[in-house]
Amino acid sequence: MAVLNFVRADAEYWELWKSDGTDAKTCARIAAALEEARKLGYAQYKQKLIRAGVYRTADQDEWPLVRERIRAEKDAKRAGKRGR
């Protein structure tokens, strides 16, 4: 999905987390996906993702729920440390 969004925006720069950016395998996978997406174009790459079952609409995106769970766990840990 990130590659699809990158292509749709006609972006030129992608910032990676340090651990991802220093991992040659991760960088190679991203570069290959970008090359493929650019060759296919937005519409065809989107169709490829849909056929592969990895395209998600905003209402299918579970990240907001995951992010909130992570934040709640961090808040609980902080509260526990303060209570000691």
PyMOL commands that set and color helices and strands:
alter all, ss='L'
color gray80, all
select helices_A, chain A and resi 2-8+18-21+24-40+42-52+58-60+63-82
alter helices_A, ss='H'
color red, helices_A
deselect
rebuild
show_as cartoon
